[in-house]
Amino acid sequence: MRKNKRSNAILPIVVLLMVVQLSTAQTKNAFSVKQAVDYGLKNAVQVKNALIDIKIQEQTNREITAAAFPQINGSITTVHYFNVPVQSIPNFIAPATYKVLKDEGVKNASGNTITSPNGGNFGNLPLQFGTPWTSSAGLEFSQLLFDGQVFVGLQARTAAMALAKKSAEVTAEQIKANIYKIYYQLVVGNSQLASLEANIERFKKLLLDTREIYKNGFAEKLDVDKLVVQLNNLSTEKEKVMNQLTAGNAGLKFLMSMPQKEELVLTDSLTEEELKSNILEENVNYTDRKEIQLFTLAAKMNSYNVKRYNLSRIPTVAAIGSYSKNAQRNTFNFFDKGDWFTTSLIGLKIAVPIFDGFARRSKIASAKLTLEKSNNSLQQAKESMDNEVIQARIKMKSAILTADAQKQNIQLAEDVFRITQKKYAEGLGSNQEIYNAQTELKVAQNNYYGALYDAISAKIDYLKAAGKL
């Protein structure tokens, strides 16, 4: 019974440990370069913000559209005057009174006809107009009939939305190019690591053979020590390459917005056939390049600004109307019976710009200069595209030629190393010859992998410059 109770007590703990282990297990992502790009474009913060900018532009377009719709505003106002406003007006009562007395021939106590004193100047009367409580409720309506700036804004909505979308595409393309480069840099690095491991295995075997030769008295201890040093150097180099690959893998995950705690495994390889495919296309069009498309749209938007400010010179026309109810009370009894007086009107408002201190002229001049800058930037982007395409092609061809030559050198260096090792084992060669052969092999390998990455990097630059990435 005690044993069963103990088992029942341990079981929940085991289950809990299993759950914790499963929850903390590292997510493994085995991605091809295309999958890495798709993941990055879906999760990268820059792309997300660019998509948000598109939504912001949609709302901005709705604001512009709203100006062409009727504008209706309602208002309710209740006012209490602690002191009813006083209006001072000319004294119209006294002159009228004296005129009646004069017309009727009324005389004063002295028997003289009554006349206006002070030459008829009776001063002003302070009178209160209104009641302590007033209230009003009404609606105001306006409909824009013609405003050149608003109409240009309506025309520019499509271009503004296209500009926001194109900006998002440029951001996505830049991230895509960077993911391609880092991904293939890691692929080349892994190949370089494999070569280092092969070199280490060669030296391990050579060290083993040399120790046997040393035991038999046909080699010196110095020969063994030199091989140990060489093997240690190769192991250190391997460790450096592994650390660089780890850092590069973390950088790629950061660029893709992948959590660092997840594992990223690269499944693609890099072949020379892939490098040499579709690299000599001469058909390059400016319209294929997203940056040039962006500059073109920016220039179009700036041309709308020039048009908008030019149209601000002409009058604007709007229909207006209002309807209101007003009440005046001596006490707050607006909800009781009483009169509410109606006021209503409709009208046409024409605003004619006459003089604004030359502000409009400055805005037009500034808009034209901005448009000129946009056109200059567009032309510069085209020239930059031409240069980038030429430079990428040159770099690509040079890197491929170098890679081809270094690949042959690797094969030759491996043959030299193998023959030198065999001669050394037979006592016909020196230890120094082995070091030289190994050095030449490492140089050829490093040159080959460097050229390989230069070639894929140049191809990515070319495809991006040509708008074909």
C-alpha positions in Angstrom: 0.0 0.0 0.0 2.8 2.4 0.9 4.5 1.6 -2.5 1.3 2.5 -4.4 0.9 5.7 -2.4 4.5 6.7 -3.2 3.9 5.9 -6.9 0.8 8.0 -7.0 2.7 10.9 -5.4 5.6 10.7 -7.9 3.3 10.4 -11.0 2.1 14.1 -11.0 5.7 15.3 -10.7 6.8 13.2 -13.7 3.9 14.5 -15.7 4.7 18.1 -14.7 8.4 17.7 -15.7 7.3 16.2 -19.1 5.0 19.2 -19.7 7.8 21.7 -18.8 10.2 19.9 -21.1 7.8 20.0 -24.0 7.0 23.7 -23.4 10.6 24.7 -23.4 11.6 22.5 -26.4 13.3 24.6 -29.1 11.2 25.2 -32.3 13.2 23.9 -35.3 12.8 25.7 -38.6 14.3 24.0 -41.7 14.1 26.7 -44.4 15.1 27.0 -48.0 16.1 30.4 -49.1 12.7 31.1 -50.5 11.0 30.0 -47.3 13.4 32.2 -45.3 12.4 35.2 -47.6 8.7 34.4 -47.2 9.1 34.2 -43.4 11.0 37.5 -43.3 8.5 39.4 -45.5 5.7 38.1 -43.3 7.3 39.0 -40.0 9.8 41.8 -40.5 8.9 44.9 -38.5 9.9 47.2 -41.4 7.5 45.4 -43.7 4.7 45.5 -41.1 5.2 49.2 -40.6 5.2 49.8 -44.4 1.8 47.9 -44.6 0.5 50.1 -41.7 1.6 53.2 -43.8 -0.7 51.9 -46.5 -3.6 51.8 -44.1 -2.7 55.3 -42.9 -2.8 56.5 -46.5 -6.3 54.9 -46.9 -7.5 57.0 -43.9 -5.9 60.1 -45.3 -7.7 59.5 -48.6 -10.9 59.2 -46.8 -10.2 62.6 -45.1 -9.7 64.1 -48.5 -12.9 62.6 -49.9 -14.8 63.8 -46.8 -14.2 67.4 -47.9 -16.4 66.8 -51.0 -19.4 65.5 -49.0 -22.0 67.6 -47.2 -21.0 68.9 -43.9 -23.7 69.0 -41.2 -23.2 70.3 -37.7 -25.7 70.5 -34.8 -25.5 72.7 -31.8 -27.5 73.3 -28.6 -26.8 76.4 -26.5 -28.2 77.6 -23.2 -27.1 80.9 -21.6 -27.9 82.6 -18.3 -27.1 86.3 -17.9 -26.4 87.3 -14.4 -26.6 90.8 -15.7 -28.6 91.3 -18.9 -26.6 93.2 -21.4 -27.4 97.0 -21.5 -27.5 98.9 -24.8 -27.2 102.7 -24.8 -29.4 104.3 -27.5 -30.3 107.9 -28.3 -33.2 109.3 -26.1 -36.1 109.1 -28.6 -38.8 109.5 -26.0 -38.1 113.1 -24.7 -38.0 114.7 -28.2 -41.3 113.1 -29.1 -42.9 114.2 -25.9 -41.8 117.9 -26.3 -43.0 117.8 -29.9 -46.5 116.8 -28.7 -46.5 119.5 -26.1 -45.5 122.1 -28.6 -48.0 121.0 -31.2 -50.7 121.2 -28.5 -49.7 124.7 -27.5 -49.1 123.7 -23.9 -47.5 126.5 -21.8 -45.5 126.4 -18.7 -46.3 128.2 -15.4 -44.9 131.4 -16.8 -47.3 131.3 -19.7 -44.6 130.6 -22.2 -44.8 127.9 -24.9 -42.8 124.8 -23.8 -39.7 124.2 -25.9 -37.0 121.6 -25.9 -34.2 122.3 -23.4 -30.5 122.1 -24.2 -31.1 122.6 -27.9 -32.9 119.3 -28.2 -30.0 117.2 -26.9 -31.6 114.7 -24.5 -28.6 112.3 -24.3 -28.9 108.4 -24.4 -31.1 105.9 -22.7 -29.5 102.8 -21.1 -31.9 99.9 -21.9 -31.7 96.2 -21.3 -32.5 94.0 -24.3 -33.1 90.3 -23.8 -34.0 88.1 -20.9 -31.8 86.4 -18.2 -32.3 83.0 -19.9 -31.8 82.2 -23.6 -31.6 78.9 -25.4 -31.1 77.9 -29.1 -30.9 74.6 -31.0 -30.0 74.4 -34.7 -28.4 72.6 -37.6 -25.9 74.1 -40.0 -25.3 72.7 -43.5 -22.7 73.3 -46.1 -21.9 71.6 -49.4 -18.7 72.4 -51.3 -19.6 73.0 -55.0 -16.2 74.0 -56.3 -12.7 74.1 -54.8 -9.8 73.5 -57.1 -7.5 72.3 -54.3 -10.0 69.7 -53.1 -10.6 68.4 -56.6 -6.8 68.0 -57.1 -6.7 66.2 -53.8 -9.4 63.8 -55.1 -7.4 63.2 -58.3 -4.2 62.5 -56.3 -5.7 59.8 -54.1 -4.8 57.0 -56.4 -1.3 58.2 -56.9 -0.8 58.6 -53.1 -2.0 55.0 -52.5 0.3 53.7 -55.2 3.2 55.6 -53.6 2.5 54.0 -50.2 2.3 50.5 -51.8 5.4 51.0 -53.8 7.3 52.2 -50.7 6.3 49.0 -49.0 7.5 47.0 -52.0 10.9 48.8 -51.9 11.2 48.0 -48.2 10.3 44.3 -48.8 12.8 44.0 -51.7 15.6 45.4 -49.6 14.9 42.9 -46.8 14.6 40.1 -49.5 18.0 41.0 -50.9 19.6 41.1 -47.4 18.1 37.7 -46.5 19.4 36.2 -49.8 22.9 37.5 -49.1 23.2 36.4 -45.5 21.5 33.0 -46.3 24.0 32.2 -49.0 26.9 33.6 -47.0 26.0 31.0 -44.3 25.7 28.3 -47.0 29.2 29.1 -48.3 30.5 29.3 -44.7 29.1 25.8 -44.0 30.9 24.5 -47.1 34.1 26.2 -45.9 33.6 24.5 -42.5 33.3 21.1 -44.2 36.6 21.7 -46.0 38.3 22.7 -42.8 37.0 19.5 -41.2 38.4 17.5 -44.1 41.7 19.2 -43.7 41.7 18.4 -40.0 41.0 14.7 -40.7 43.9 14.7 -43.2 46.3 16.1 -40.5 45.0 13.7 -37.9 45.9 10.8 -40.1 49.2 12.4 -41.0 49.9 13.0 -37.3 49.1 9.4 -36.6 51.4 8.1 -39.3 54.2 10.5 -38.3 54.0 9.3 -34.7 54.4 5.7 -35.9 57.4 6.8 -38.1 58.8 8.6 -35.1 58.5 5.5 -32.9 60.4 3.5 -35.6 63.1 6.1 -35.6 62.6 7.5 -39.1 61.2 11.0 -38.0 62.2 13.6 -35.5 60.1 14.7 -32.5 60.2 18.2 -34.1 58.2 16.8 -37.0 55.5 15.5 -34.7 55.4 18.8 -32.8 55.0 20.8 -36.0 52.1 18.6 -37.1 50.5 19.1 -33.6 50.8 22.9 -34.0 49.4 22.8 -37.5 46.5 20.6 -36.3 45.8 23.0 -33.4 45.8 26.0 -35.8 43.3 24.2 -38.0 41.1 23.5 -35.0 41.3 27.1 -33.9 40.3 28.2 -37.4 37.4 25.8 -37.4 36.3 27.2 -34.0 36.4 30.8 -35.5 34.4 29.8 -38.5 31.8 28.0 -36.3 31.5 31.2 -34.1 31.1 33.3 -37.2 28.4 31.0 -38.5 26.6 31.1 -35.2 26.7 34.9 -35.2 25.6 35.0 -38.9 22.7 32.6 -38.1 21.6 34.9 -35.2 21.8 37.9 -37.6 19.7 36.1 -40.2 17.1 35.3 -37.6 17.1 39.0 -36.5 16.6 40.1 -40.1 13.8 37.7 -40.5 12.3 38.7 -37.1 12.5 35.1 -36.0 12.9 34.6 -32.2 16.5 33.8 -31.2 15.4 30.9 -29.1 14.1 29.1 -32.2 16.5 27.0 -34.3 17.1 27.9 -37.9 18.5 25.2 -40.3 19.4 26.1 -43.8 18.4 23.4 -46.4 19.6 25.0 -49.6 23.0 24.5 -51.2 24.8 26.7 -53.7 25.9 25.3 -57.0 27.9 26.9 -59.8 25.1 26.0 -62.3 22.7 28.2 -60.2 25.2 31.0 -60.1 25.7 31.0 -63.9 22.0 30.8 -64.8 20.2 34.0 -66.1 23.1 36.4 -65.5 23.7 37.6 -69.1 20.3 39.1 -69.8 20.8 42.4 -71.6 17.1 43.4 -71.5 17.1 45.8 -68.6 14.2 48.3 -68.3 14.0 51.3 -66.0 10.4 50.5 -65.3 11.3 47.2 -63.7 13.2 48.8 -60.9 11.0 49.5 -57.8 13.0 52.4 -56.6 12.6 54.1 -60.0 8.9 53.4 -59.9 8.9 55.0 -56.4 10.7 58.1 -57.7 8.3 58.4 -60.6 5.3 58.3 -58.3 6.9 60.9 -56.0 7.4 63.2 -58.9 3.8 62.7 -59.9 2.6 63.6 -56.4 4.7 66.7 -56.5 3.2 67.7 -59.8 -0.2 67.5 -58.1 1.0 70.0 -55.5 1.9 72.5 -58.2 -1.5 72.1 -59.8 -3.2 72.4 -56.4 -1.5 75.7 -55.5 -2.2 77.1 -59.0 -5.9 76.3 -58.6 -6.0 78.1 -55.3 -6.1 81.4 -57.3 -9.6 80.8 -58.4 -12.8 81.3 -56.3 -14.4 78.6 -54.2 -18.1 78.1 -54.2 -20.2 76.5 -51.4 -23.9 76.1 -50.6 -24.8 76.9 -47.1 -28.0 76.6 -45.0 -29.1 76.6 -41.4 -32.2 76.0 -39.3 -32.5 76.9 -35.6 -35.0 77.4 -32.8 -34.5 80.2 -30.2 -36.2 80.9 -26.9 -36.0 83.6 -24.3 -37.1 83.2 -20.7 -37.0 85.1 -17.5 -36.5 81.8 -15.6 -35.2 78.4 -16.6 -38.4 76.9 -17.9 -37.5 75.9 -21.5 -39.2 72.6 -21.1 -42.5 74.2 -20.2 -44.9 75.8 -22.6 -43.6 78.9 -24.3 -42.6 80.3 -27.7 -39.7 79.0 -29.7 -38.8 81.2 -32.6 -37.6 79.7 -35.8 -34.8 81.1 -38.0 -33.9 79.4 -41.3 -31.8 80.3 -44.3 -30.1 79.0 -47.4 -27.4 80.7 -49.4 -24.5 80.6 -51.7 -21.0 81.5 -50.5 -18.4 82.5 -53.1 -14.9 83.2 -51.7 -12.7 85.2 -54.0 -8.9 85.3 -53.2 -7.7 88.8 -53.8 -4.4 89.3 -51.9 -2.6 87.1 -49.4 0.7 88.8 -49.1 2.2 86.8 -51.9 2.0 83.6 -49.8 0.3 81.7 -52.7 3.0 82.7 -55.1 5.7 81.4 -52.7 3.9 78.1 -52.3 3.7 77.6 -56.1 7.4 78.4 -56.5 8.3 76.1 -53.7 6.1 73.3 -55.2 7.8 73.7 -58.6 11.3 73.5 -57.0 10.3 70.4 -55.1 9.0 68.9 -58.4 12.3 69.8 -60.0 14.2 68.0 -57.2 12.0 64.9 -57.7 12.8 64.9 -61.4 16.5 65.2 -60.7 16.3 62.3 -58.2 14.5 60.2 -60.8 17.2 60.9 -63.4 19.9 60.1 -60.8 18.1 56.8 -59.9 18.2 55.8 -63.6 21.9 56.6 -63.9 22.5 54.7 -60.6 20.6 51.7 -62.0 22.8 51.7 -65.1 26.0 51.8 -62.9 24.8 49.1 -60.5 23.9 46.8 -63.4 27.3 47.2 -65.0 29.3 46.9 -61.7 27.3 43.8 -60.7 27.9 42.1 -64.1 31.6 42.9 -63.9 31.9 41.6 -60.4 29.8 38.5 -61.2 31.9 37.5 -64.2 35.2 38.2 -62.3 34.0 36.1 -59.3 32.9 33.2 -61.5 36.2 33.1 -63.3 38.0 33.2 -60.0 35.8 30.5 -58.6 36.5 28.3 -61.6 40.2 28.8 -61.4 40.3 28.3 -57.6 38.2 25.1 -57.9 40.9 23.7 -60.3 43.5 24.9 -57.8 41.8 23.0 -55.0 41.9 19.8 -57.0 45.5 20.3 -57.9 46.4 21.3 -54.3 44.7 18.2 -52.9 46.6 16.0 -55.4 49.8 17.7 -54.4 49.1 17.2 -50.7 48.2 13.6 -51.2 51.4 12.9 -53.3 53.5 14.9 -50.8 52.0 12.9 -47.9 52.7 9.6 -49.6 56.3 10.6 -50.4 56.8 11.7 -46.8 55.4 8.4 -45.5 57.9 6.6 -47.8 60.7 8.8 -46.5 61.2 10.6 -49.8 59.8 14.0 -48.8 60.2 16.5 -46.1 57.9 17.8 -43.4 58.2 21.3 -44.9 56.8 20.1 -48.2 53.7 18.9 -46.4 53.3 22.3 -44.7 53.6 24.1 -48.0 51.1 21.8 -49.7 48.7 22.3 -46.9 49.1 26.1 -47.0 48.5 26.2 -50.8 45.4 24.0 -50.3 44.0 26.4 -47.7 44.7 29.4 -49.8 42.9 27.8 -52.8 39.9 26.8 -50.6 39.6 30.3 -49.1 39.9 32.0 -52.5 37.3 29.6 -53.9 34.7 30.2 -51.2 35.4 33.9 -51.2 34.8 34.0 -54.9 31.8 31.9 -54.6 30.2 34.3 -52.1 31.3 37.3 -54.2 29.5 35.7 -57.2 26.2 35.1 -55.5 26.3 38.5 -53.8 27.0 40.1 -57.2 24.1 38.1 -58.8 21.7 39.3 -56.1 22.9 42.9 -56.6 22.4 42.5 -60.3 18.9 41.0 -60.0 18.0 43.8 -57.6 19.5 46.5 -59.8 17.7 45.1 -62.8 14.4 44.8 -61.0 14.3 41.0 -61.4 14.9 39.9 -57.8 
